[in-house]
Amino acid sequence: MTPEQIAATIDHTLLSATSTEQEIVRLCAEAKQYGFATVCVNPYWVPTAARELAGSPVGVTTVIGFPLGASSTAIKAAEAGDAIRAGATEIDMVLNVGALKSGQTAAVKNDIEQVVQSCRGQAAVKVIIETCYLTDEEKRTASRISKEAGADFVKTSTGFGPGGATVEDVALIRGVVGPGMGIKASGGVRNLDTARKLIEAGATRLGASSSIAIVTGGTAQGY
């Protein structure tokens, strides 16, 4: 894939607690300049991003239940609906990792289903399973539940945990969800070579704060 083709798979990300309005505006300008798929911002900045990207093909992704996934289901669903009304076009929700590890698969599935229902076809839903905390079997279970619950993507990581996307995890997820579901690889994607390897393994979307370095052939530190 060319750098331009890879750019079209990237959610250009800024989720720092100290992000300012000026930085969000710059993020949106960069996304338009380089042709990224979306910007990914915290919910507070969704109206700003929607305003800055109006009339462009770049979407607005925001995060729900972030970064721990331990909010109640009702809060996650309400947060997703509020974000869509504010202009979000894609929702990255964090799976309830603790519930999954407790064997509460029905509750985990319902958590995702309620967010999917809240989006009602107005926004794509990506489920962040936070692979760094899971065994391979738990990764398979989380991926299967995400698909059964109607999500559009499985996403590897928040970028706030101790590990990010790996080629092995992307391939494992692809083996579970099949060819039709999206996979977003995020966390530690900092150069073009890594981006290409993750896409070859089955990723259809990348999450990165190092997006410009990726598409210009550099290497950067960050999400």
WOZILIN-V973013 format. One record per residue. N is the residue number from 0. PHI is phi as a letter, one per 30 degrees, with the letter a starting at -180 (NA if undefined). Layout:
n=N phi=PHI
n=N phi=PHI
This chain:
n=0 phi=NA
n=1 phi=d
n=2 phi=e
n=3 phi=d
n=4 phi=d
n=5 phi=d
n=6 phi=e
n=7 phi=d
n=8 phi=c
n=9 phi=c
n=10 phi=c
n=11 phi=d
n=12 phi=c
n=13 phi=b
n=14 phi=b
n=15 phi=d
n=16 phi=d
n=17 phi=c
n=18 phi=e
n=19 phi=c
n=20 phi=e
n=21 phi=d
n=22 phi=d
n=23 phi=d
n=24 phi=d
n=25 phi=d
n=26 phi=e
n=27 phi=d
n=28 phi=d
n=29 phi=d
n=30 phi=d
n=31 phi=d
n=32 phi=d
n=33 phi=c
n=34 phi=i
n=35 phi=d
n=36 phi=d
n=37 phi=b
n=38 phi=c
n=39 phi=b
n=40 phi=b
n=41 phi=d
n=42 phi=e
n=43 phi=e
n=44 phi=c
n=45 phi=e
n=46 phi=e
n=47 phi=d
n=48 phi=d
n=49 phi=d
n=50 phi=d
n=51 phi=d
n=52 phi=c
n=53 phi=e
n=54 phi=i
n=55 phi=c
n=56 phi=d
n=57 phi=d
n=58 phi=d
n=59 phi=b
n=60 phi=c
n=61 phi=b
n=62 phi=c
n=63 phi=b
n=64 phi=i
n=65 phi=c
n=66 phi=c
n=67 phi=c
n=68 phi=i
n=69 phi=c
n=70 phi=d
n=71 phi=d
n=72 phi=d
n=73 phi=d
n=74 phi=d
n=75 phi=d
n=76 phi=d
n=77 phi=d
n=78 phi=d
n=79 phi=d
n=80 phi=d
n=81 phi=d
n=82 phi=d
n=83 phi=d
n=84 phi=d
n=85 phi=d
n=86 phi=k
n=87 phi=d
n=88 phi=c
n=89 phi=b
n=90 phi=b
n=91 phi=c
n=92 phi=c
n=93 phi=c
n=94 phi=d
n=95 phi=d
n=96 phi=d
n=97 phi=d
n=98 phi=d
n=99 phi=d
n=100 phi=d
n=101 phi=d
n=102 phi=i
n=103 phi=d
n=104 phi=d
n=105 phi=d
n=106 phi=d
n=107 phi=d
n=108 phi=d
n=109 phi=d
n=110 phi=e
n=111 phi=d
n=112 phi=e
n=113 phi=d
n=114 phi=d
n=115 phi=e
n=116 phi=d
n=117 phi=d
n=118 phi=d
n=119 phi=h
n=120 phi=i
n=121 phi=d
n=122 phi=b
n=123 phi=d
n=124 phi=c
n=125 phi=c
n=126 phi=c
n=127 phi=d
n=128 phi=c
n=129 phi=h
n=130 phi=e
n=131 phi=d
n=132 phi=c
n=133 phi=c
n=134 phi=d
n=135 phi=e
n=136 phi=d
n=137 phi=d
n=138 phi=d
n=139 phi=d
n=140 phi=d
n=141 phi=d
n=142 phi=d
n=143 phi=d
n=144 phi=d
n=145 phi=e
n=146 phi=d
n=147 phi=d
n=148 phi=d
n=149 phi=j
n=150 phi=d
n=151 phi=c
n=152 phi=b
n=153 phi=c
n=154 phi=c
n=155 phi=d
n=156 phi=a
n=157 phi=d
n=158 phi=i
n=159 phi=c
n=160 phi=d
n=161 phi=d
n=162 phi=a
n=163 phi=b
n=164 phi=d
n=165 phi=b
n=166 phi=e
n=167 phi=d
n=168 phi=d
n=169 phi=d
n=170 phi=d
n=171 phi=d
n=172 phi=d
n=173 phi=d
n=174 phi=d
n=175 phi=d
n=176 phi=d
n=177 phi=i
n=178 phi=d
n=179 phi=c
n=180 phi=c
n=181 phi=d
n=182 phi=b
n=183 phi=c
n=184 phi=c
n=185 phi=b
n=186 phi=j
n=187 phi=i
n=188 phi=d
n=189 phi=b
n=190 phi=a
n=191 phi=d
n=192 phi=d
n=193 phi=d
n=194 phi=e
n=195 phi=d
n=196 phi=d
n=197 phi=d
n=198 phi=d
n=199 phi=d
n=200 phi=d
n=201 phi=k
n=202 phi=d
n=203 phi=c
n=204 phi=b
n=205 phi=b
n=206 phi=c
n=207 phi=a
n=208 phi=c
n=209 phi=c
n=210 phi=e
n=211 phi=d
n=212 phi=d
n=213 phi=e
n=214 phi=d
n=215 phi=c
n=216 phi=i
n=217 phi=c
n=218 phi=b
n=219 phi=b
n=220 phi=c
n=221 phi=k
n=222 phi=d
